[in-house]
Amino acid sequence: TYANSMGHLEGNVNLTQRLNDRWSTALLSHANTVAWNHDRNGDGFADMPTGRQFNVISRWKYMDNSGWVGQFAIKALSDKRYAGQRASHHGKDNISGDHYLVDLNSEQFTVTGKLGYVFPQHKYKSMGLILSGNVYNNQSVYGINTYSGRQKNVYANFIYQSVIGTTTHKYRTGLSFSNENYREVYIADHSEHSGESDGTGHNHSVPGASGETAVFARHEIIPGAFFEYTYTAPFNLSVIAGIRADHHNYFGWITTPRVNLKYDISESTSVRIAAGTGYRIANILAENTAAFVSSREYKIINTTHDYGYGLDPEKAWTAGINFLHAFKLYQRAATISIDAYRTNFINQTVVDYDANPQAVYFYNLEGKSYSNNVQVELNYELLKELDIRIAYKWLDVKTYYWGDFLEKPLISKHRAFLNLEYKPDDKWKFDYTTQWLGPKRIPFTASNPAGLRLKDYSPAYILMSAQITRKLNDKWEVYAGGENLTDYRQKDPIIDAANPFSKYFDGSLVWGPVTGSMFYVGARFQL
């Protein structure tokens, strides 16, 4: 059970049962509700959504002595959230525009199955089959705009694993099949400012403007095959090289190679190197719902075909290195790890908030786009019962936006992390965490009227959290804690909140905490 000072209540019940020597089952259930409205800054909008969620998983496992292993599960989820102006009457028609209402309703049903066989006389040889089916529905209202999304997919994957001669040379190969259906409907009413020039000079389509209905549907059928080879050398070297080929029913053949290398310099030091490529088709509406809470128009421009959104698949190359070293410092255990990764996009679905503060544009990449990620982490046993973890992350993410090579918005380039964990005995545990987040670039708003403009960068800020856990006995455990202990908040997260149906209204540029400090208590009980 869990309860916090924001009116969030939740409960989890997990039950397991062994039926016989082959079958076991588990039931995992979760429910939560948020009943209280909060408006710390007095702008008339709820700081966090209210609502409720139910989530249940029924899982069954099978294992026998002849090599067969199976797992089957049924998952169901229902989630309803309400936000917007606190005076809104949820569940009623909001087309009159009296209040700005946000209603989010989603449901998901999933069936999964895994069946595997390990050859009893050859433990290195196995085969497995993974099957899944999923249905997801989203029905949402954002002010006088509505969005509905539906996804249906079936997935199958067969894997065979064996060796070439000896276990020094292993391989995995298999076939996969994916059948996915997507349908999205977006109805937007920008009648007050439709038809205005966006100042970009580009031709563009305006789906859903002025009360029109925009429908995006696509059907993906993707059979594929893969092969992966693993070489484990006697001198602390292992190499994994693989390639897969998928045939998309519209985009044709797509190949994605990858390679991973690990070398143990010593028992306490290792280096990993990885490189590979990947692709995906962006779901631009479902992945950018923040812009729904605004008067921004959705514009898909420079399309290259009529499939789905008319945009090409994203494709990128990634390469990186990891260094891990374990050592003793003043006779106490410590580890240091360094990660460095680089991603270069060959194509990317660019999400552009900068061209016009009253629109968000989607288009294929027309220049460079990359991401550099470096993280350094130190873990150290400071005292016998006190562990410390210190980390720093540098994120350099840039994309070409219509003539400007800019940092990706709302991402901290510099971040730091400190965690202290104190366990004086088996009954008590104390945990403290602080995070420092550097400035984030904020999209262009300079063309808005005075008073409705944001600075180019957010300030840096610090977040602190702490938790105390007490184990009462073998069955009961209680805990209490707090988040954002310094009560840091973004003062005015919504532009023109007093006029939610004006063309300047924008709740999509949130860069920091909105709710302030939050305190909680909870208990765990094990049967």
Secondary structure, DSSP 4 states (H G I P E B T S, - for coil): -EEETTSEEEEEEEEEEE-SSSEEEEEEEEEEEE-----TT-SSB-SS-EEEEEEEEEEEEEE-TTSEEEEEEEEEEEEEEEEEBTT--TTS--TT-SS-EEEEEEEEEEEEEEEEEE-TT-TT-EEEEEEEEEEEEEEEEETTEEEEEEEEEEEEEEEEEEESSSTTEEEEEEEEEEEEEEEEEEE---TTTTT---SS---B--TTGGG-EEEEEEEEEEEEEEEEEEEE-TTSEEEEEEEEEEEETTTEEEEEEEEEEEEEEETTEEEEEEEEEEEE---TTGGGGGGGSBSPEEEEBS---SSTTS-PPEEEEEEEEEEEEEEEETTEEEEEEEEEEEEEEEE-EEEESSS-TTEEEEEE--S-EEEEEEEEEEEEE-SSSEEEEEEEEEEEEEEEETTEEEEPTT-BSEEEEEEEEE-SSSSEEEEEEEEEE--BB----TTSPTTS---SBPPPEEEEEEEEEEE-SSSEEEEEEEESTT----S--SBTTT-TTSTT-B-----S-SS--EEEEEEEE--
